Amino acid sequence: MLPTVSKGRSQSSSSRPNPMFPQYLRRIVKWQQMDIEYTFWQMLHLCTSPKVVYQHTKYHKQTKNQWARDDPAFVVICSFLLTVATLAYCAAYDHSAAHAVYVVISVLLFHFLVTGVVLATFCWFLTNSYLREEAPNSHVVEQRVEWLYAFDVHCNSFFPMFVLLYVIHYFLSPLLVAHGFIPILLSNLLYMVAGSYYHYLNFLGYDVLPFLERTTFFLYPIGAVIVLSPILILSGFNPSRYLMNMYFSQRL
């Protein structure tokens, strides 16, 4: 039987600081407390069958009574892989060790962490403010999206995009940064697929929450990506060459 509390009490309790967050941060430096094998299982299935991952999220809620991960292994491993991939780009295209350090730090911070914090905060605010179902009566416990869960959703959505835009892109980069229509076409298609898949996984992450409604809102950016891509192709814009020039202009 579900516990019953008044709506006012529920709101006050939901506004308390989450005690899991300090513990989550402390576990970042403790590898022995991280489930590395399960994290790699999640990463594999996010690229092949992401619905399975979010089915396990339901099990996590039932056993841990929270939607968010209590294990920071996904963030740590994703950051490590992103650093390795960026170092590979630096080895191939950079001109100095000092600049390579700058590229690694800027990619890790701004492409993944800072962008993730901003997007997670936006989705956390949006879902809690506008997409939650109204409680049928004041005696039902009010459920809210945890900020850590919103950040988990971003991390889940980011990983397949990382595989496409950092790993596969690396091996295709000699072709993608070349001049001509074919590189422009392939580059835009790669970014279109990566961006669309990111937003699809974002949708799956919030659609699994039973107390949210109108979660199809998170699919709308896919339409914008699909419409924008032909425009960029016809205008001759090559996103691969643009971003590579931003970091490695002296080698292109």
C-alpha positions as CSV (number, residue, x, y, z in Angstrom):
1,M,0.0,0.0,0.0
2,L,1.4,3.4,-1.0
3,P,2.2,5.9,1.8
4,T,-0.2,8.8,1.9
5,V,0.8,12.3,2.9
6,S,-0.6,15.7,2.2
7,K,0.4,17.6,-0.8
8,G,2.0,20.4,1.1
9,R,4.1,18.0,3.1
10,S,5.1,16.2,0.0
11,Q,6.3,19.4,-1.6
12,S,8.3,20.4,1.4
13,S,10.0,17.0,1.6
14,S,10.7,17.0,-2.2
15,S,12.5,20.4,-1.8
16,R,15.0,19.0,0.7
17,P,18.6,18.5,-0.6
18,N,19.1,15.0,-2.0
19,P,21.4,13.1,0.4
20,M,22.5,10.9,-2.5
21,F,24.4,13.6,-4.3
22,P,27.3,14.0,-1.8
23,Q,27.6,10.2,-1.7
24,Y,27.6,10.1,-5.5
25,L,30.4,12.6,-5.7
26,R,32.5,10.7,-3.0
27,R,32.2,7.5,-5.0
28,I,33.7,9.0,-8.1
29,V,37.3,8.4,-6.8
30,K,36.5,4.9,-5.5
31,W,36.8,2.5,-8.3
32,Q,36.2,-0.5,-6.1
33,Q,32.7,0.7,-5.4
34,M,31.8,1.0,-9.1
35,D,30.1,-1.6,-11.2
36,I,32.3,-1.4,-14.3
37,E,30.9,-4.5,-16.0
38,Y,27.3,-3.4,-15.7
39,T,28.3,0.1,-17.0
40,F,29.8,-1.4,-20.2
41,W,26.7,-3.5,-20.5
42,Q,24.6,-0.4,-20.4
43,M,26.8,1.4,-23.0
44,L,26.6,-1.5,-25.4
45,H,22.8,-1.7,-25.1
46,L,22.4,2.1,-25.4
47,C,23.8,1.7,-28.9
48,T,21.8,-1.5,-29.8
49,S,18.6,-1.8,-27.7
50,P,18.2,1.3,-25.5
51,K,14.7,0.3,-24.3
52,V,16.3,-2.6,-22.4
53,V,18.5,-0.1,-20.4
54,Y,15.4,1.9,-19.3
55,Q,13.6,-1.3,-18.4
56,H,16.4,-1.9,-16.0
57,T,15.9,1.6,-14.7
58,K,12.4,0.6,-13.6
59,Y,14.0,-2.3,-11.7
60,H,16.5,0.1,-10.1
61,K,13.6,2.3,-8.9
62,Q,11.9,-0.7,-7.3
63,T,15.0,-1.9,-5.5
64,K,16.7,1.5,-4.6
65,N,13.6,3.7,-4.5
66,Q,15.2,6.3,-6.8
67,W,15.4,6.7,-10.5
68,A,18.9,8.1,-10.7
69,R,22.0,6.0,-10.6
70,D,23.9,5.8,-7.3
71,D,27.0,4.6,-9.1
72,P,29.1,7.3,-10.9
73,A,30.9,4.7,-13.0
74,F,29.0,5.7,-16.2
75,V,30.2,9.3,-15.9
76,V,33.8,8.3,-15.0
77,I,34.1,5.8,-17.9
78,C,32.5,8.1,-20.4
79,S,34.9,10.9,-19.4
80,F,37.8,8.5,-19.7
81,L,36.8,7.3,-23.2
82,L,36.2,10.9,-24.3
83,T,39.6,11.9,-23.1
84,V,41.2,9.0,-25.0
85,A,39.3,9.8,-28.2
86,T,40.3,13.5,-27.9
87,L,44.0,12.5,-27.4
88,A,43.7,10.4,-30.6
89,Y,42.6,13.5,-32.5
90,C,45.4,15.6,-31.0
91,A,48.0,13.0,-32.0
92,A,46.7,13.1,-35.5
93,Y,46.0,16.8,-36.0
94,D,47.5,18.9,-33.2
95,H,50.7,20.9,-33.3
96,S,51.8,21.1,-29.7
97,A,51.4,19.3,-26.4
98,A,50.2,22.5,-24.6
99,H,47.4,23.0,-27.2
100,A,46.5,19.3,-26.9
101,V,45.9,19.7,-23.1
102,Y,43.7,22.7,-23.9
103,V,41.7,20.7,-26.4
104,V,41.2,17.8,-24.0
105,I,40.1,20.0,-21.2
106,S,37.7,22.1,-23.3
107,V,36.1,19.0,-24.9
108,L,35.7,17.2,-21.6
109,L,34.3,20.2,-19.8
110,F,32.2,21.9,-22.4
111,H,31.2,19.1,-24.8
112,F,30.2,16.7,-22.1
113,L,30.0,18.1,-18.5
114,V,29.0,21.7,-18.8
115,T,26.6,21.1,-21.7
116,G,25.3,18.1,-19.8
117,V,24.6,20.1,-16.6
118,V,22.8,22.8,-18.6
119,L,20.7,20.4,-20.6
120,A,19.9,18.3,-17.5
121,T,18.9,21.4,-15.6
122,F,16.7,22.5,-18.4
123,C,15.0,19.1,-18.8
124,W,14.7,18.8,-15.0
125,F,12.9,22.1,-14.7
126,L,10.7,21.5,-17.8
127,T,9.5,18.1,-16.7
128,N,8.8,19.1,-13.1
129,S,7.1,22.4,-14.0
130,Y,5.1,21.4,-17.1
131,L,5.1,17.7,-17.8
132,R,4.1,16.1,-14.5
133,E,0.6,14.5,-14.3
134,E,-1.7,16.2,-11.8
135,A,-2.1,14.1,-8.7
136,P,-5.8,12.8,-8.5
137,N,-6.1,13.9,-4.9
138,S,-4.0,15.6,-2.2
139,H,-3.3,12.3,-0.4
140,V,-1.1,10.8,-3.1
141,V,2.7,11.2,-2.8
142,E,3.9,13.8,-5.3
143,Q,6.6,12.4,-7.6
144,R,9.3,14.6,-9.1
145,V,12.1,14.1,-11.6
146,E,15.5,13.9,-9.7
147,W,18.2,16.2,-11.1
148,L,20.7,13.3,-11.0
149,Y,18.3,11.3,-13.1
150,A,18.1,14.1,-15.7
151,F,21.9,14.1,-15.8
152,D,21.8,10.3,-16.2
153,V,19.5,10.7,-19.2
154,H,21.9,13.1,-20.8
155,C,24.9,10.8,-20.2
156,N,22.9,7.8,-21.7
157,S,22.0,9.9,-24.7
158,F,25.5,11.3,-25.1
159,F,27.3,7.9,-25.3
160,P,26.0,6.7,-28.7
161,M,26.6,10.3,-30.0
162,F,30.2,9.9,-28.7
163,V,30.6,6.7,-30.7
164,L,29.3,8.4,-33.9
165,L,31.0,11.8,-33.6
166,Y,34.2,10.9,-31.8
167,V,35.1,7.3,-32.7
168,I,33.5,6.6,-36.1
169,H,34.1,10.3,-37.1
170,Y,37.8,9.9,-36.2
171,F,38.3,7.1,-38.8
172,L,36.3,9.0,-41.4
173,S,37.8,12.4,-40.7
174,P,40.3,12.4,-43.6
175,L,37.3,12.1,-45.9
176,L,34.9,14.3,-43.9
177,V,37.2,17.3,-43.7
178,A,38.0,17.3,-47.4
179,H,36.6,19.8,-49.9
180,G,33.7,18.8,-52.1
181,F,30.0,17.8,-52.0
182,I,30.5,14.2,-50.8
183,P,32.3,15.2,-47.6
184,I,29.6,17.8,-46.9
185,L,26.8,15.3,-47.5
186,L,28.4,12.6,-45.3
187,S,29.3,14.9,-42.5
188,N,25.8,16.4,-42.3
189,L,24.3,12.9,-42.4
190,L,26.5,11.7,-39.6
191,Y,25.6,14.7,-37.4
192,M,22.0,14.3,-38.3
193,V,21.9,10.7,-37.2
194,A,23.9,11.4,-34.0
195,G,21.6,14.4,-33.1
196,S,18.4,12.5,-33.8
197,Y,19.5,9.5,-31.8
198,Y,20.5,11.7,-28.9
199,H,17.0,13.2,-28.7
200,Y,15.4,9.8,-29.2
201,L,17.2,8.5,-26.2
202,N,16.3,11.6,-24.3
203,F,12.7,10.9,-25.0
204,L,13.0,7.3,-23.8
205,G,14.6,8.4,-20.6
206,Y,11.6,10.6,-19.7
207,D,8.9,8.4,-21.3
208,V,9.8,5.6,-18.8
209,L,8.7,7.8,-15.9
210,P,5.0,6.9,-15.1
211,F,4.2,10.3,-13.6
212,L,5.1,12.3,-16.7
213,E,2.8,13.1,-19.6
214,R,3.4,14.7,-23.1
215,T,6.9,13.3,-23.2
216,T,6.7,13.3,-27.0
217,F,7.9,16.9,-26.6
218,F,11.4,15.5,-26.5
219,L,11.0,14.1,-30.0
220,Y,10.3,17.5,-31.6
221,P,14.0,18.5,-31.9
222,I,14.5,15.5,-34.3
223,G,12.2,17.2,-36.8
224,A,14.2,20.4,-36.5
225,V,17.4,18.4,-37.1
226,I,16.0,16.6,-40.2
227,V,14.7,19.9,-41.7
228,L,18.0,21.8,-40.9
229,S,20.3,19.1,-42.4
230,P,19.3,19.6,-46.1
231,I,19.6,23.3,-45.7
232,L,23.1,23.0,-44.4
233,I,24.0,20.6,-47.2
234,L,22.7,22.9,-49.9
235,S,24.5,25.9,-48.3
236,G,27.8,24.0,-48.4
237,F,28.3,23.9,-44.6
238,N,30.5,21.1,-43.4
239,P,30.2,20.6,-39.6
240,S,33.1,18.3,-39.4
241,R,35.5,20.7,-41.1
242,Y,34.1,23.6,-39.1
243,L,34.7,21.9,-35.7
244,M,38.1,20.5,-36.7
245,N,39.1,24.0,-37.9
246,M,38.1,25.4,-34.6
247,Y,40.6,23.2,-32.8
248,F,43.2,22.2,-35.3
249,S,43.1,25.0,-37.9
250,Q,46.9,24.8,-38.6
251,R,46.7,21.2,-39.7
252,L,43.7,21.4,-42.1
